[in-house]
């Protein structure tokens, strides 16, 4: 019996639903037949199609903004329910039950050769790309005494004017004599570049003395000519010592377009004991002047920490921050609250701060003693691109060890941070063994490109069974953060602690502990300042946490731990930005050279297409060979150095690239060929101006010739047949 439906709206809904059901069916069948997608199929997923149908029939018209798993669902709304602090979709049950089946098909990526930006020990990098010229990048990081750059002691600021291939250190005018910290960079809508750093000076109350120390402040610079010259800096006024300044620039079409917002928190509870604040200041004249601080939020007992403010397309400003509790081992840190305050009038008035969710600690309580620096921060960004289908979506990522495992988490909001998605675990590594050293990953960062593709990157130790060496991993989402594709590595080498780094030792006794006669009475402890209290309370609380972890032991135990080597600190965050063409630029800390140096790579979306007809040929006329620094072994009469090659031609060269080296004169017997396998990025090629990663080469020298030596070389590689010029590789000869 046929049923006639007269309501056109109902007809359209049925039509849409029929199309959706067919697409889901086709997609699930295709995915169940594919075994090469990296999904971990289980027997219980074999019935996924039937279960998905059932979930659809129960759910009604469900909301999925976009699913890139061969399914494209748009325009159908859903409801969400608030379970505690996090929003969970109530109708997309099948997404939760079958995450492997509907995991996003991440685009193919091409990762450029890893490039060392600067030598010397660094931490906490940040990077920004010009909104006008994608070739202009600026990056900054904290440094220590191993780095020697003019004026900028404490912070390195570098710029690239060719898309991240060549970097140059910058010296900014009126660099602070006091110690800078928490440096950050940003780009304005008109091509301006901004640099901001906190400055550690004397305490506020010391400013009234005759010989007052430099005042703690936030210092700000701007440039209108791609960083060749910089305006004199501006110091942001504040009555308390600032900490962790974070900035964003208004890229909206609102009347506040171009406004610079700076959020920060106070360093200590300077005026009211155990009370902490978050403030906001802004500038409408490209950083020449800033407003006075505006109080955004106040908290008691635990310190507030500002995270990145964001501005949406209508000019709405969101200031985000979270709260942690000292000492770090406190149980309160098992549930750290995240807050947001919202302004719809350019920051003049804000809503009362709202707690949006809670997250867990960055390290296990019983291991805080060894992991004293395990303290990364949530990172927030928003999709501000008018070309993106997910414009105004807000993204937030963090790491924690809730549930016992170390994981990277991600949430998003589509309604100006009023509700949030269910957290997604981004690291796709299988669980570690029940015994042995726990895996540990840290410091995720999130960025989004103009097309709306989201990338999250972090440090990960999954590939080291000893959990000491980290690599830089990432994951991509093409559906507005609903799902992510498989994890992939950006770094081409692991970062390990120095050999012989000493472990720690801990002893658990079953005998009574002798009371400490020098223990400060609690009545006196309460009179101390926060830093003084932390110094005393940390050992006490750490000891209590260890005792709790060992409570089940019936016999004494001595434990040797290499956690101190795992605690080497790359900072609270890493750098990640996207240019207007969609390329991501990552900046991270890398220890492959022995010290914690600043590295970068480009992540280009799309497959690595290789010409069908490549010819091996002499490419010496389009390749620059770079060498050094050398080391000399007098026992073996050898000189070892790193060789790199740069493509200085106008067209791409393809691997394998080899450097054939032949000694002349006294070293005529020396003859070797160096292959740069794995040194050209994941696409095995060098674009114009690209520099390969280094390869070590050892040369033999002759003492009878005074050790001096000379060597001829030729470089061979592959090029499309139509681009071949000069000698072919088979004709290259030193003889």
BELSUL-V924148 format. One record per helix or strand of 3 or more residues. SS is the DSSP state (a for helix, b for strand). FROM is the first residue (numbers start at 1). LEN is the number of residues. If there is no record, write none. Layout:
SS&FROM&LEN, SS&FROM&LEN
This chain:
a&8&26, a&43&3, a&48&12, b&80&4, b&86&4, a&93&5, b&109&3, b&115&4, b&122&8, b&137&7, b&155&6, b&167&3, b&179&9, b&193&8, a&204&5, b&217&7, b&234&3, b&242&8, b&260&7, b&275&9, b&294&7, b&303&4, b&317&8, a&331&4, b&336&8, b&354&6, a&365&3, b&379&4, b&394&7, a&402&3, b&407&7, b&442&7, b&454&7, b&470&8, b&504&5, a&522&4, a&530&20, b&557&5, a&563&4, b&575&4, b&584&7, b&597&9, b&614&5, a&620&3, b&623&5, b&631&3, b&638&10, b&653&12, a&665&3, b&671&5, b&695&6, a&703&3, b&710&11, a&721&3, a&729&3
